[in-house]
C-alpha cells in the first residue's frame, strides 16, 4: 500500500510508503492520502494524527519519473488543476489541504528529505516536528513552477511575505534547525517520530471539544481562502509546458545552467 494508516490508542499514524523512491509522490499516492484523510474524518474517537514517511525520509517531493511521463499529457493535468472539489481544492491540493479539515490536530514527523510536494504536505499539518539535519525546500522553482498544493493556506500563517517569496522564488535548501528559526518547524528533535507521539498523547489528554475549537478558530481566521487555491491552479496551468518551464526541466535533467527566454 502506498499509504499506511494505523490507529493505536485513538492516535492515527499515516505513513507515506514508497521508501524505495524516498516517498516521492505519484498520482496514486496523492489519491491515497485523500482517501486516508476521508477515512480518518469519519473515525469516531480519533484524537490526533501523525504524518510520517517510511525509511527515515519524509518525502523527496513529486516523482520526477511521473512528471516526465505526464509531460505529454499537459491537457489532462491542466484539466485536473481546474477541477476543484467542494472545498475549492483540486486533486493536487486536496492531499495537503484535507488535513486542515480534520477536527483533530495533525503532526508531521519530518526527517531525511522534505522537498517540494513533501514540504507542502508537511506545511499542511498543524505542527511539524523536524530532525535538525533534515534537508528541506519549497523546490518547485527548480522545475520552473510555483508551489500549488495549498501554499496560500499554510505559509501565510507561518512566516512574513518577503521570507516566503525568497524560499518560493529561489527553491533553496535549508535544514530543520533553519526551519525552526524561520517559523516553518514547530519543534526540532533528534527523534521526530517519538516526539510527535509524545505531543499527540499530550493533545489527546485535553478536551477534544476545546482542541477542535482552537483548530477551527485558527483555520477560519488565519491565512487564505479558496480564492487563493484557485489562483495557485491558474498560475500553475499557465506555467506548465511553457518554454521557460520546459527549459528549467531540461537544464536540471542535463545538469547544465538554464537558458531562459
Buried (B, 14 or more C-beta within 10 A) or exposed (E): EBBBBEBEEBBBBBBBBBEEBBBBBBBEBBBBBBBBBEBBBEBEEBBBBBBBBBBBBBBBBBBBEBBEEBEEEEEEBBEBBEEBEEEBBBBBBBBBBBBBBBBBBBBBBBBBBBBBBBBBBBBBBBBBBBBBEBBBBBBBBBBBBBBBBBBBBBBBBBBEEEBBEBBBEEBBBBBBBBBBEBEBBBBBBEEBBEBBBBBBBEBBEEEBEEBBEBBEEEBEEEBBEBEBBBBBBEBBBEBBBBEEBBBBBEBBEEEEEBEEE
